[in-house]
Amino acid sequence: MTKQEAKERIEKLKSEINHHRYLYHVLDKQEISDAALDSLKKELFDLEQIYPDLITSDSPTQRVAGEPLPYFKKVKHETRMISLNDAFTEQDMLDWEKRVKKLLPSEISLEYYGEQKFDGLAVSLIYKQGVFVLGSTRGDGFTGEDVTNNLRTIEAIPLKILDQKTVLDNFKKLGLDNILKSWPDVIEVRGEVILTKKEFKRINSEQEKQGLPLYANPRNVAAGSIRQLDPKITSKRKLDFYAYDLVTDLGQKTHEQKHVILKALGFKTHANNKVLKNLKEIFAFQKEVGQKRANLDYEIDGIVLIVNDNKTFQNLGMVGKSYRGAIAYKFSPAEATTIVEDVIIQVGRTGVLTPVAVLKPIEVSGVVVSRATLHNKEEIKRLGLKIGDTVIVSRAGDVIPQVNKVLTNLRTGKEKVFHMPNLCPICESKIVEDERGILMRCVNKNCFAQSKERLYHFVSRQAFDMVGLGPKILDRFLEEGLIRDAADIFDLEEGDIQTLERFGDKSAINIIEAISKAKKVSLDRFIYSLGILHVGDQNSQVIAERLSWQEQIRRPLDVLKVSQGFNLNDWSALKDFGPKIAQSLYQYFQNAKNQDFIKRLDQAGIEIKKFSQRENLKFKDLNFVFTGTLNNLSREKAKERVKTLSGHVSESVSSQTDYLVAGDNPGSKYEQAKKLNVKIISEQEFLKMAEL
């Protein structure tokens, strides 16, 4: 992305984010989920990190939250209340730590304090001479709303700090008796107002009984309750509170000590916070918290990481209007924003055409996905979707990702309208619509079967040898719209597979690993994988030898370039190649669709191993046929050995056959060889001949 393109994208993102923030914070309305808004904010933040000179004072990253509501008294914060920048992936965390360490002397060893990130409403509590006198919301970070009376109804918020003697006794028990130098007149504490899941369920039950709309989530109820003008309404909702920051200096040297002191003062703090030494421990902590998340009685949306040493934290300063030394490492959202890079058509088992969005890979609900179903042409029309659009993608539970909404305000004018095809993209047969004009179907009954067979051939042992990708799995990928042809296999992400029913994390990882390993392939196997009519594995070997005369073949585009330079006579000149094979090869490499397929394989990163002419000519001009079961090596390994020694392998016995290798329980080939006086040898004799 050029700087000008980034500037245009930033302006559109700022406008869109401000729109949704105004709806949520000022009008108490919400059009998109918090997760989707976070995703837009993350994209904006990342772009501004790349081009810091494009950061402006009106950017949403430069203000903490929305405008305070007009019907509460405004309160100016003595110390600004800051929100945190977000991280969603391990790479985001690596980038954050790299930025932090870059600003510090090399001798400083960092440690972090990790705590759960509550999904509630941040508030500030002011205590004068130990008595709670003022409570306010964050507002825009500088000015909040006076909600003291509402906060007084929350039992978890002490109306008075513990007396000095008790506090000092607590300090002594905690080993902090030398911290407090003097007792301050004013103490400021910050924390989160939350609503438990149990109470949320009770409140919604009451709403339902009264025929009133149900609330969307506990966070909205907590925030709405604190904003009530009548404290009596707030008191009916059993809100909770956790303290997480001590603004006043009581001698604390680390963030961990802040939590210890808060507890000593009589505030409720979370018990499962932890000092973390490095990123490895951070990742483990986030995973541990995530696994317990569903069983918690309150909502959290991630963990917070803070540089533990207070002096180092302060020295790191701020970026924009967020502290450099702290970050929110959020759980992967159930919704996220990304860009539609293309729309492809998948042909199902019954011939139905399904449009599938090819997405810029994005993490949703813990997995990276690159495909999302668009169902049918009416769904595209309903969404108003174009190629190049920014969209909200969701994945609830384990269902296949789908596009929920198009963010039309982010369009640049370069987006392209998608049209359903008039002919089947697989076989170019006629397309017909159902009675409702919604579903489109290919009328060629053999269409899907042909495409499946090509896939089976491509991944077979003699071609790309993708272990674990059998026919059933490939059929499922086709039916779910994850792939159209073999080239799409290399674009799959783990998350695309994990979303399928009965496909767990382990099976997805194994499949992706098999695909990754298969990206390096020998030239003869690559040619064989193309499934060219009349071209088997033996012919593929001859073609590979001939192509490598021209130049070293390193990638699929090299194969295409050299092959397109061959005419019919060139192909016919190859050993034992008749006119049918030559014609088939010529037509294949001149076909635009096949050329596009090879180009897509090249874009997928396929590497073709350096082809070496055979130096061992022991089996030169000898033809072998195998029958029966071999005990010491597989049939494929035996064939590979013959080829390595410059020999040829056939599937049927003929007068041209030099040796029939007979294993256990030989079939009809054995009798045929005897009739033709073909020499029959045992597996052991073959092993000796082949120097195995």
Secondary structure, DSSP 8 states (H G I E B T S, - for coil): --HHHHHHHHHHHHHHHHHHHHHHHTS---SS-HHHHHHHHHHHHHHHHHSGGG--TTSGGGS-S----TTS-EEE-SS------EE-SHHHHHHHHHHHHHTS-TT----EEEEEEE-SEEEEEEEETTEEEEEEE-TTSSEEEB-HHHHTT-TTS-SB---HHHHHHHHHHTT-TTT-SS--SEEEEEEEEE--HHHHHHHHHHHHHTT----S-HHHHHHHHHT-SSHHHHHHS--EEEEEEE-S-SS--BHHHHHHHHHHHT----TT-EEE-SHHHHHHHHHHHHHHGGGSSS-EEEEEEEESBHHHHHHH-EETTEETTEEEEE---SEEEEEEEEEEEEE-TTSBEEEEEEEEEEEETTEEEEEEE--SHHHHHHHT-EET-EEEEE--TTS--EEEEE-GGG--S--EE----SB-TTT--BEEE-TTS--EEE--TTHHHHHHHHHHHHHSTTTT--TT--HHHHHHHHHTTS-SSHHHHTT--HHHHHTSTT--HHHHHHHHHHHHHTTEE-HHHHHHHT--TT--HHHHHHHHHHHHHHS---SHHHHHHHHHT--HHHHHTSTT--HHHHHHHHHHHH-HHHHHHHHHHHHTT-EE---------TTTT-EEEEESB-SSS-HHHHHHHHHHTT-EE-SS--TT--EEEE-BS--HHHHHHHHTT-EEEEHHHHHHHTT-
